[in-house]
């Protein structure tokens, strides 16, 4: 099989560009496109020259790691070593995963055109998958500060659950904040003989006005900063749609700042 230099340069330039671009996206680094292009050109040239260097496998790994550091270093004016090494780790991981897949592609394909096409396509798919995985991790990490362990009590019934603090929940029954839960949880609370049934509560949302039946539970205990905040006589409504992050309750932001809350020195 004849390998043309221009094919190697084009293939490696595009692959390096995709890997470096994905690295900046995942690490949340605002690198200039011209820096990514220049780094990709250096990477393509290195990939062309490197096979001509006859060294043992250990030196090969060290040289590739060193060149990866140079490419990453050129990308951005790094503010800290931690930020740089985090981005370098991402780039090396993407390169390692892509390298294995490209090796498989080249092993089973003969045509240069097909090798280039499938190699680039494979790297593109890998970068998309990795970005989605990392973004989901970031998302879960960011929302975790809005999720609380709670306990809802009415009569002899106590439900331990998780609640998502919804900053957009502005529903009140007069001066009392209203929280929401799923239908199944609501039925458990409603089956208790101590439940006080309220009239229907009207409120407005982005999809229009709505009206729901509510009950008053004895208390809601929200674990926060190593303490249990107890809010008494809380209004609870049921909603049919699922609550964010599979939580059982949708909390009202006012619950964390209510003046009539009691404090217990408990550990969550």
WOBELCOR-V867309 format. One record per residue. N is the residue number from 1. SS is DSSP state (2 for helix, 1 for strand, 0 for the rest). NEAR is the number of other ideal C-beta (glycine too) atoms within 12 Angstrom. Layout:
# WOBELCOR-V867309
n=N ss=SS near=NEAR
n=N ss=SS near=NEAR
This chain:
# WOBELCOR-V867309
n=1 ss=0 near=13
n=2 ss=0 near=9
n=3 ss=0 near=17
n=4 ss=0 near=16
n=5 ss=2 near=18
n=6 ss=2 near=14
n=7 ss=2 near=26
n=8 ss=2 near=29
n=9 ss=2 near=24
n=10 ss=2 near=25
n=11 ss=2 near=36
n=12 ss=2 near=38
n=13 ss=2 near=30
n=14 ss=2 near=32
n=15 ss=2 near=37
n=16 ss=2 near=43
n=17 ss=2 near=33
n=18 ss=2 near=34
n=19 ss=2 near=46
n=20 ss=2 near=46
n=21 ss=2 near=32
n=22 ss=2 near=37
n=23 ss=2 near=41
n=24 ss=2 near=34
n=25 ss=2 near=27
n=26 ss=2 near=32
n=27 ss=0 near=33
n=28 ss=0 near=18
n=29 ss=0 near=28
n=30 ss=0 near=17
n=31 ss=0 near=33
n=32 ss=0 near=17
n=33 ss=2 near=16
n=34 ss=2 near=14
n=35 ss=2 near=26
n=36 ss=2 near=32
n=37 ss=2 near=22
n=38 ss=2 near=22
n=39 ss=2 near=36
n=40 ss=2 near=34
n=41 ss=2 near=24
n=42 ss=2 near=29
n=43 ss=2 near=37
n=44 ss=2 near=30
n=45 ss=2 near=21
n=46 ss=2 near=27
n=47 ss=2 near=34
n=48 ss=2 near=24
n=49 ss=2 near=17
n=50 ss=2 near=22
n=51 ss=0 near=16
n=52 ss=0 near=12
n=53 ss=0 near=16
n=54 ss=0 near=9
n=55 ss=0 near=14
n=56 ss=0 near=10
n=57 ss=2 near=10
n=58 ss=2 near=10
n=59 ss=2 near=14
n=60 ss=2 near=17
n=61 ss=2 near=18
n=62 ss=2 near=15
n=63 ss=2 near=21
n=64 ss=2 near=26
n=65 ss=2 near=21
n=66 ss=2 near=18
n=67 ss=2 near=29
n=68 ss=2 near=36
n=69 ss=2 near=24
n=70 ss=2 near=20
n=71 ss=2 near=40
n=72 ss=2 near=37
n=73 ss=2 near=24
n=74 ss=2 near=30
n=75 ss=2 near=40
n=76 ss=0 near=29
n=77 ss=0 near=14
n=78 ss=0 near=23
n=79 ss=0 near=12
n=80 ss=0 near=13
n=81 ss=2 near=12
n=82 ss=2 near=12
n=83 ss=2 near=24
n=84 ss=2 near=27
n=85 ss=2 near=19
n=86 ss=2 near=24
n=87 ss=2 near=37
n=88 ss=2 near=33
n=89 ss=2 near=22
n=90 ss=2 near=33
n=91 ss=2 near=45
n=92 ss=2 near=26
n=93 ss=2 near=25
n=94 ss=2 near=42
n=95 ss=2 near=37
n=96 ss=2 near=22
n=97 ss=2 near=24
n=98 ss=2 near=35
n=99 ss=2 near=27
n=100 ss=2 near=18
n=101 ss=2 near=26
n=102 ss=2 near=34
n=103 ss=2 near=17
n=104 ss=2 near=16
n=105 ss=2 near=28
n=106 ss=2 near=25
n=107 ss=2 near=14
n=108 ss=2 near=14
n=109 ss=0 near=20
n=110 ss=0 near=14
n=111 ss=0 near=18
n=112 ss=2 near=22
n=113 ss=2 near=16
n=114 ss=2 near=19
n=115 ss=2 near=29
n=116 ss=2 near=28
n=117 ss=2 near=22
n=118 ss=2 near=26
n=119 ss=2 near=38
n=120 ss=2 near=29
n=121 ss=2 near=23
n=122 ss=2 near=32
n=123 ss=2 near=36
n=124 ss=2 near=25
n=125 ss=2 near=22
n=126 ss=2 near=30
n=127 ss=2 near=35
n=128 ss=2 near=20
n=129 ss=2 near=20
n=130 ss=2 near=30
n=131 ss=2 near=26
n=132 ss=2 near=17
n=133 ss=2 near=20
n=134 ss=2 near=25
n=135 ss=2 near=19
n=136 ss=2 near=16
n=137 ss=2 near=15
n=138 ss=2 near=17
n=139 ss=2 near=15
n=140 ss=2 near=17
n=141 ss=2 near=14
n=142 ss=2 near=14
n=143 ss=2 near=21
n=144 ss=2 near=18
n=145 ss=2 near=15
n=146 ss=2 near=27
n=147 ss=1 near=29
n=148 ss=1 near=37
n=149 ss=1 near=28
n=150 ss=1 near=39
n=151 ss=1 near=30
n=152 ss=1 near=41
n=153 ss=1 near=29
n=154 ss=1 near=32
n=155 ss=0 near=21
n=156 ss=0 near=14
n=157 ss=1 near=24
n=158 ss=1 near=20
n=159 ss=1 near=33
n=160 ss=1 near=22
n=161 ss=1 near=34
n=162 ss=1 near=30
n=163 ss=1 near=42
n=164 ss=1 near=33
n=165 ss=1 near=31
n=166 ss=1 near=30
n=167 ss=0 near=17
n=168 ss=0 near=17
n=169 ss=0 near=28
n=170 ss=0 near=16
n=171 ss=0 near=31
n=172 ss=1 near=23
n=173 ss=1 near=26
n=174 ss=0 near=14
n=175 ss=0 near=13
n=176 ss=1 near=26
n=177 ss=1 near=35
n=178 ss=1 near=40
n=179 ss=1 near=48
n=180 ss=1 near=39
n=181 ss=1 near=40
n=182 ss=1 near=29
n=183 ss=2 near=21
n=184 ss=2 near=18
n=185 ss=2 near=33
n=186 ss=2 near=34
n=187 ss=2 near=17
n=188 ss=2 near=27
n=189 ss=2 near=40
n=190 ss=2 near=28
n=191 ss=0 near=17
n=192 ss=0 near=24
n=193 ss=0 near=12
n=194 ss=0 near=19
n=195 ss=0 near=26
n=196 ss=1 near=21
n=197 ss=1 near=20
n=198 ss=0 near=24
n=199 ss=0 near=15
n=200 ss=0 near=18
n=201 ss=1 near=28
n=202 ss=1 near=20
n=203 ss=1 near=26
n=204 ss=1 near=13
n=205 ss=1 near=19
n=206 ss=0 near=9
n=207 ss=0 near=8
n=208 ss=1 near=9
n=209 ss=1 near=13
n=210 ss=1 near=21
n=211 ss=1 near=17
n=212 ss=1 near=27
n=213 ss=0 near=25
n=214 ss=1 near=35
n=215 ss=1 near=37
n=216 ss=1 near=32
n=217 ss=1 near=41
n=218 ss=1 near=26
n=219 ss=1 near=31
n=220 ss=1 near=46
n=221 ss=1 near=34
n=222 ss=1 near=42
n=223 ss=1 near=27
n=224 ss=1 near=29
n=225 ss=0 near=15
n=226 ss=0 near=13
n=227 ss=1 near=20
n=228 ss=1 near=26
n=229 ss=1 near=34
n=230 ss=1 near=28
n=231 ss=1 near=37
n=232 ss=1 near=21
n=233 ss=1 near=26
n=234 ss=1 near=42
n=235 ss=1 near=40
n=236 ss=1 near=51
n=237 ss=1 near=39
n=238 ss=1 near=30
n=239 ss=1 near=30
n=240 ss=0 near=14
n=241 ss=0 near=14
n=242 ss=0 near=17
n=243 ss=0 near=30
n=244 ss=2 near=27
n=245 ss=2 near=24
n=246 ss=2 near=16
n=247 ss=0 near=28
n=248 ss=0 near=35
n=249 ss=1 near=42
n=250 ss=1 near=41
n=251 ss=1 near=43
n=252 ss=1 near=36
n=253 ss=2 near=24
n=254 ss=2 near=28
n=255 ss=2 near=37
n=256 ss=2 near=28
n=257 ss=0 near=16
n=258 ss=0 near=25
n=259 ss=0 near=11
n=260 ss=0 near=18
n=261 ss=0 near=24
n=262 ss=1 near=18
n=263 ss=1 near=19
n=264 ss=1 near=19
n=265 ss=0 near=13
n=266 ss=0 near=18
n=267 ss=0 near=11
n=268 ss=0 near=20
